């Protein structure tokens, strides 16, 4: 990486030249294929070449430390890179939970050995990660988890199960919360990094109402995990877990507020659908007056949310990472995403209600399935109810009415 000495325009010229030389022109017309690996879809030869080029350059994780293979760019340079990619229709092909959640937390809390072992595979888009948090009896009360890791001298022996493990059927590794002390709740939890190919690991996809299976049940039966895969201090996993959740909610909320990006079948915007299916009056306004009002409210709220997410991201970078305010973003992002998808289906009318058949276009069928899938937005990454509790306690500092002497109001 050349040293531009703070000369952003010199970096812009270098980035533009590199992108024009390395971005496959045919991918410009297929944004979903650009991110195929991150989405768990089969890659074309061009998509594979694009991912490898970005991974080798480190620009899939532009601000991560260069010593581990990241881009080592400043925030300003990363912004310029994003602008240059948008200019030619290029999308970042490297993503997933390794980039959004595990990697940033590992950079903060990981040992040097774990960073050097695991960060390069994430940065190059070669290793997929999944999250071992929720259990059948430990969802909202995550600290009640019972998956056990017993110290067997030269290894940990893991037994238990996780649920709603996104992408576990495609993952190479899992960052997993386990119980290492039965006598304490929060202080008895540790973090293990588990190879998903180890004997005793079983994954069962869960079929959702929209016909897809992004979530899984994951079972651990006498799984032997190397002692050097303990992440953080023994019985100190809860602190890391909370920090990782902040990164998760920050990234989920940013994605929810950005529209239906990364769809295998592109969807029209709500405005495009309303104009195309409902039509406009003689003045060029949307013909359905009530839908026009609700659509306007939604668009204003969505735009305000996007600007707030951008401001919060800038503040997080200047203050060394996201804060508990990510719970506000996650709650609002889920609500806005659900409203967007419901309005899209409503605008399509009867054409937005098809499940299969020749009478519906691929986009119409996708719109319905996307709307059904979005119902899970208020559950994944922390339920809306739990996020509201976090906001009340850690952002607004409201008293807990269950505590003695607290004001019930």
C-alpha positions in Angstrom: 0.0 0.0 0.0 1.5 3.3 -1.0 1.9 6.1 1.6 -0.2 9.0 0.3 0.8 11.2 3.3 -2.7 12.4 3.8 -3.2 13.4 0.1 -6.7 12.0 -0.4 -6.8 13.0 -4.1 -3.7 11.0 -4.8 -5.3 8.1 -3.1 -8.4 8.6 -5.2 -6.4 8.4 -8.4 -4.7 5.3 -7.2 -7.9 3.6 -6.1 -9.7 4.6 -9.4 -6.9 3.1 -11.5 -6.8 -0.1 -9.4 -10.6 -0.6 -9.5 -10.8 0.0 -13.3 -8.1 -2.6 -13.7 -9.5 -5.2 -11.4 -13.3 -4.9 -11.3 -14.9 -7.3 -13.9 -17.2 -5.3 -16.1 -19.8 -8.1 -16.4 -20.4 -7.9 -12.6 -21.7 -4.3 -12.9 -25.0 -5.7 -14.2 -25.2 -8.3 -11.4 -24.8 -6.8 -7.9 -26.0 -9.9 -6.1 -23.3 -12.0 -7.8 -20.6 -9.5 -6.7 -21.5 -10.4 -3.1 -22.2 -14.1 -3.8 -19.6 -15.5 -1.4 -20.8 -13.2 1.5 -24.4 -14.3 0.8 -23.6 -18.0 0.6 -24.4 -18.2 -3.1 -22.3 -20.0 -5.8 -19.7 -17.7 -7.3 -19.0 -17.2 -10.9 -15.4 -17.1 -12.2 -15.6 -13.3 -12.3 -17.1 -13.0 -8.8 -14.3 -15.2 -7.5 -11.6 -13.1 -9.2 -13.2 -9.9 -7.8 -13.3 -11.3 -4.2 -9.7 -12.5 -4.4 -8.4 -9.2 -5.8 -10.2 -7.2 -3.0 -9.0 -9.7 -0.4 -5.4 -9.6 -1.4 -5.5 -5.8 -1.5 -7.2 -5.7 1.9 -9.9 -3.4 0.7 -12.8 -5.6 1.6 -11.9 -4.5 5.2 -10.4 -1.1 4.4 -9.8 0.2 7.9 -8.6 -3.0 9.5 -4.9 -3.1 10.4 -2.6 -3.8 7.5 -0.4 -6.0 9.7 -3.1 -8.7 9.5 -3.9 -8.1 5.8 -6.5 -5.3 6.1 -6.4 -2.2 4.1 -4.9 0.0 6.8 -6.8 3.0 5.3 -7.9 6.1 7.2 -11.6 6.7 7.5 -11.3 9.4 4.9 -9.5 7.1 2.5 -12.1 4.4 3.1 -14.8 6.9 2.2 -13.0 7.8 -1.0 -12.7 4.1 -1.8 -16.5 3.6 -1.3 -17.2 6.6 -3.6 -15.0 5.2 -6.3 -16.6 1.8 -6.1 -20.0 3.3 -6.3 -19.0 5.3 -9.3 -18.4 2.1 -11.3 -21.1 0.0 -9.8 -18.8 -2.1 -7.7 -19.9 -3.7 -4.4 -17.7 -5.1 -1.6 -17.5 -8.9 -2.2 -16.2 -9.6 1.3 -18.7 -9.7 4.2 -20.6 -11.9 6.6 -20.4 -12.3 10.3 -16.6 -12.5 10.3 -16.5 -8.9 8.9 -19.5 -7.5 10.7 -19.2 -9.0 14.2 -16.3 -11.3 15.0 -13.4 -9.6 13.3 -13.9 -6.1 14.8 -14.3 -7.7 18.3 -11.3 -9.9 17.8 -9.2 -6.9 16.9 -10.1 -5.4 20.3 -10.1 -8.4 22.5 -8.0 -11.1 20.7 -4.6 -12.4 21.5 -1.9 -11.8 18.9 -1.9 -15.5 18.1 -5.7 -15.6 17.5 -5.6 -12.4 15.4 -2.9 -13.8 13.2 -4.6 -17.2 12.9 -8.2 -16.0 12.1 -8.1 -12.4 10.7 -6.4 -13.2 7.3 -9.1 -15.7 6.3 -11.9 -13.2 7.1 -10.0 -10.4 5.3 -9.6 -12.5 2.1 -13.2 -13.8 2.2 -12.0 -17.4 2.5 -13.4 -18.4 5.9 -17.1 -18.1 6.9 -18.1 -17.7 10.5 -21.3 -18.2 12.4 -22.5 -17.1 15.9 -23.2 -19.6 18.7 -25.3 -17.5 21.1 -29.0 -18.4 21.5 -30.1 -21.7 22.9 -33.6 -23.3 23.2 -33.7 -22.2 26.8 -31.6 -19.1 26.6 -32.8 -16.5 24.0 -33.6 -13.1 25.5 -32.0 -14.2 28.7 -28.8 -15.2 26.9 -26.7 -15.5 30.1 -28.8 -18.6 31.1 -27.0 -20.6 28.4 -26.1 -24.2 29.3 -23.8 -25.4 26.5 -20.9 -26.7 28.6 -17.2 -26.7 27.9 -15.3 -29.0 30.3 -11.5 -28.7 30.8 -10.0 -32.0 29.9 -6.4 -30.9 30.3 -5.2 -30.7 26.7 -8.6 -29.7 25.2 -12.1 -28.5 26.0 -15.0 -31.0 25.7 -18.1 -29.2 24.4 -21.7 -30.5 24.8 -25.0 -28.7 24.2 -26.9 -27.0 21.4 -27.5 -23.6 19.9 -30.5 -22.3 17.9 -31.1 -19.6 15.3 -27.4 -20.1 14.2 -27.4 -18.0 11.0 -25.5 -19.6 8.2 -24.2 -22.5 10.3 -24.8 -24.9 7.4 -22.3 -22.8 5.3 -19.9 -21.8 8.1 -16.3 -23.0 8.5 -16.0 -21.8 12.1 -18.2 -20.6 15.0 -17.6 -18.1 17.7 -19.4 -19.7 20.5 -20.5 -18.8 24.1 -20.1 -21.7 26.5 -20.5 -22.3 30.2 -17.2 -23.1 32.0 -18.5 -22.5 35.6 -21.9 -23.8 36.7 -21.8 -21.9 40.0 -22.1 -18.4 38.4 -24.3 -16.9 35.7 -22.6 -14.1 33.8 -19.2 -14.8 35.4 -19.3 -18.5 34.3 -19.4 -17.9 30.6 -16.4 -18.2 28.2 -15.8 -17.8 24.5 -14.6 -20.6 22.3 -13.7 -20.6 18.6 -15.0 -23.9 17.2 -14.1 -25.6 13.9 -17.4 -26.6 12.4 -15.8 -29.6 10.7 -14.9 -31.2 14.0 -16.4 -34.6 14.9 -19.6 -34.2 17.0 -20.8 -30.9 15.3 -24.2 -31.4 13.7 -26.2 -28.6 11.9 -29.9 -28.8 11.0 -31.3 -25.9 8.9 -34.7 -24.4 10.0 -37.2 -23.7 7.2 -38.8 -20.3 7.6 -42.2 -19.1 6.5 -40.7 -17.6 3.3 -39.3 -20.9 2.2 -35.6 -20.2 3.0 -33.4 -21.7 5.7 -30.9 -19.0 6.9 -31.1 -20.1 10.5 -30.1 -23.5 11.9 -30.0 -25.7 15.0 -26.5 -26.6 15.9 -25.6 -29.5 18.2 -22.3 -30.2 19.9 -21.7 -33.8 21.2 -18.4 -34.4 22.8 -16.7 -31.9 20.5 -13.0 -31.6 21.3 -11.7 -28.0 21.0 -8.1 -27.1 21.3 -7.2 -25.1 24.4 -5.6 -22.3 22.4 -9.1 -21.5 20.9 -10.2 -19.9 24.1 -11.0 -16.3 23.2 -10.4 -13.9 26.1 -10.1 -14.8 29.8 -11.6 -18.0 31.2 -15.1 -17.1 32.6 -14.7 -13.6 31.0 -16.7 -14.2 27.9 -19.7 -12.1 28.8 -17.8 -8.8 28.4 -16.7 -9.8 24.9 -20.2 -11.0 24.1 -21.8 -7.6 24.9 -19.2 -5.8 22.8 -19.8 -8.1 19.9 -23.6 -7.5 20.2 -22.9 -3.8 19.7 -21.1 -4.4 16.5 -23.9 -6.8 15.4 -26.7 -4.3 16.0 -24.7 -1.5 14.4 -24.2 -3.5 11.2 -27.7 -5.0 11.1 -29.4 -1.6 11.6 -27.2 -0.1 8.8 -28.3 -2.9 6.5 -31.9 -2.7 7.4 -32.0 1.0 6.7 -30.4 0.7 3.3 -33.2 -1.0 1.4 -33.3 -4.4 -0.1 -29.7 -4.5 -1.1 -28.0 -7.7 -2.2 -31.2 -9.5 -3.3 -30.5 -12.3 -5.8 -33.5 -10.9 -7.7 -33.5 -7.0 -7.5 -36.7 -5.5 -6.2 -38.2 -2.1 -7.2 -38.1 0.7 -4.7 -41.4 1.5 -3.0 -41.8 4.6 -5.2 -41.2 2.6 -8.4 -43.7 0.0 -7.4 -46.4 2.5 -6.4 -46.1 4.4 -9.6 -46.0 1.2 -11.7 -48.8 -0.7 -10.0 -51.1 2.0 -8.5 -50.5 4.7 -11.1 -50.4 8.5 -10.9 -53.2 11.2 -11.3 -53.3 14.0 -13.8 -50.8 16.0 -11.7 -48.3 13.2 -11.6 -48.9 12.4 -8.0 -49.6 8.9 -6.7 -53.3 8.2 -7.4 -54.0 6.5 -4.0 -54.2 9.4 -1.6 -53.9 7.3 1.6 -51.0 5.2 0.3 -49.3 8.5 -0.9 -49.5 9.8 2.7 -48.2 6.7 4.3 -45.4 6.3 1.7 -44.3 9.9 2.3 -44.2 9.3 6.1 -42.1 6.1 5.5 -39.7 7.8 3.2 -39.1 10.7 5.6 -38.6 8.3 8.5 -36.2 6.1 6.4 -34.2 9.1 5.3 -33.9 10.4 8.8 -32.8 6.9 9.9 -30.1 6.7 7.3 -28.6 10.0 8.3 -28.7 9.1 11.9 -27.0 5.8 11.2 -24.3 7.6 9.3 -23.8 10.1 12.1 -23.7 7.3 14.7 -21.1 5.4 12.6 -18.9 8.5 12.5 -19.3 9.0 16.2 -18.5 5.3 16.9 -15.3 5.6 14.9 -14.1 8.7 16.7 -15.0 7.1 20.1 -13.4 3.7 19.5 -16.4 1.7 18.5 -20.2 1.5 18.8 -22.1 2.2 22.0 -25.4 1.1 23.6 -27.1 3.5 21.2 -26.9 0.7 18.6 -30.0 -0.7 20.3 -31.9 2.4 19.2 -30.7 1.9 15.6 -31.5 -1.8 15.6 -35.1 -1.2 16.9 -35.8 1.6 14.4 -34.1 -0.2 11.5 -36.3 -3.3 12.0 -39.4 -1.3 12.1 -38.6 0.7 9.0 -37.5 -2.4 7.0 -40.8 -4.1 7.9 -42.8 -1.1 6.8 -40.9 -0.8 3.6 -41.6 -4.4 2.6 -45.2 -4.3 3.6 -45.7 -1.1 1.5 -44.0 -2.7 -1.4 -46.4 -5.7 -1.3 -49.4 -3.5 -0.8 -48.4 -1.3 -3.8 -48.2 -4.4 -6.0 -51.8 -5.4 -5.0 -52.8 -8.9 -6.0 -49.6 -9.3 -7.9 -47.7 -9.0 -4.6 -49.5 -12.0 -3.1 -48.3 -14.8 -5.3 -46.2 -17.7 -4.0 -45.5 -19.4 -7.3 -46.8 -19.6 -10.9 -46.4 -18.1 -14.3 -48.8 -15.2 -13.5 -46.1 -13.5 -11.3 -42.8 -12.0 -12.2 -39.6 -13.0 -10.2 -39.6 -9.6 -8.5 -43.2 -10.0 -7.4 -42.6 -13.4 -5.9 -39.4 -12.1 -4.3 -41.3 -9.2 -2.8 -43.7 -11.4 -0.9 -41.0 -13.7 0.4 -38.9 -10.7 1.4 -41.8 -9.2 3.3 -42.4 -12.5 5.2 -38.7 -12.8 6.0 -38.6 -9.3 7.3 -40.9 -10.3 10.2 -37.7 -11.8 11.8 -36.0 -8.4 11.7 -37.5 -7.5 15.1 -36.2 -10.8 16.6 -32.7 -11.4 15.2 -29.7 -9.5 16.7 -31.7 -8.9 19.9 -35.5 -8.6 20.0 -37.1 -5.2 19.8 -38.3 -5.7 23.4 -34.8 -6.4 24.7 -33.4 -3.5 22.7 -35.9 -1.1 24.2 -34.8 -2.4 27.7 -31.2 -1.7 26.8 -32.2 1.8 25.6 -34.1 2.5 28.9 -31.3 1.3 31.1 -28.0 2.2 29.3 -29.0 5.1 27.2 -31.7 6.9 29.1 -30.6 5.6 32.6 -34.2 5.0 33.7 -34.7 3.2 37.0 -35.6 -0.4 37.0 -39.2 -0.7 38.5 -38.4 -4.2 39.7 -35.7 -2.8 42.0 -36.6 -2.0 45.6 -37.4 1.7 46.0 -37.6 2.4 42.3 -40.3 4.7 41.0 -42.8 2.5 39.1 -43.5 5.4 36.7 
